[in-house]
């Protein structure tokens, strides 16, 4: 199979469901096994986690982790039947991230033929999960998974994602005054107040800040729950606000700004720190050098609006970047990945493995890694 065929095969599994997650993981394991790569399958909350190691077994060899996830967000049934329009492979998971996962599988097979670098392929089933407190990648790391450099194949359009926004998930309760639905002027509608409160959050001082890779934080009204009867003015409302804050911003200060809004109470929060890796890391520069041979133009660094498992590696001191093929529309109805970019992506991963020992020995040039865009760039 080439990159496109492997991506199409993976996309046909509805891996927003446990049964197809298991089936897709079985395919990944069987495909790698057919290329004489031994795969260790572990169980996490009833779902399969796959780990395979190829290349050098020397304890002092550089170790690179190819990290991918096979799960996707839910979609309509037709989105799991891939279709092709020109260079675009369209369907759920094409961009996030079964195209990259298939290319990583092929790059792992490519790396099996060398003995200078240890390459560890990791495929998790729960990167898209709402359960932020119990992820399989954190369990693997707690069990000792380590490397010198980790690449997670999230969408980056063949740029190198050296930063990602942090996550501040906030459950907010808004209070009002109940009244009969026929006389709403006697009440104080909590649902309408919640909407007004969200609009206030969008204009708070933190929302207008920027950084060298980001022009603003992201603020999304993810869920709103209110009202208990058709003929009653609702006197309470809850809403979940998803804030992706910038590196350098303090989530505590953001929460303090929200608490200043009248009739608003914060009842639950979840905070995940931003992902930051130095653009001068020798492993980041080695990837830049490898990517330069696979694309036209200059490789650039970018900031990612979404969170990923890269932060789990960074917490234990493993430099980690997001790096994936070209595409668009992830989580949307017309998600797509560039077929040509899948081959370039595989080539860049292979060139990284091939050139890494020489680069670490000081044989490569250091052109640096410029930022693509940002509010202060």
Buried (B, 14 or more C-beta within 10 A) or exposed (E): EEBBEBBBBBBBBBBBEEEBBBBBBBBBBEBBEEEEBEBEBEEBBEBBBBBBBBBBEEEEBBBBBBBBBBBBBEBEEEBBEBEEEEEBBBBBBBBBBBBBBBBBBBBBBBBBEBEBBBBBBBBBBBBBBEEEEEBBBBBBBEEEBBBBBBBBBBBBBBBBBBBBBBBBBBBBBBBBEBBEBEEEEEBBBBBBBBBBBBEBBBEBEBBEBBBBBBBBBBBEBEEBEBBEEEEBBBBBBBBBBBBBBBBEBEBEEBBEBBEEBEBBEBEEBEBBBBBBBEBEBBBBBBBBBBBBBBBEEEBBBBBBEBBBBBBBBBEBEBBBBBBBBBBBBBBBEEBBBBBEBBBBBBBBBBBBBBBBBEBBEEEBEEEEBEBBEBBEB
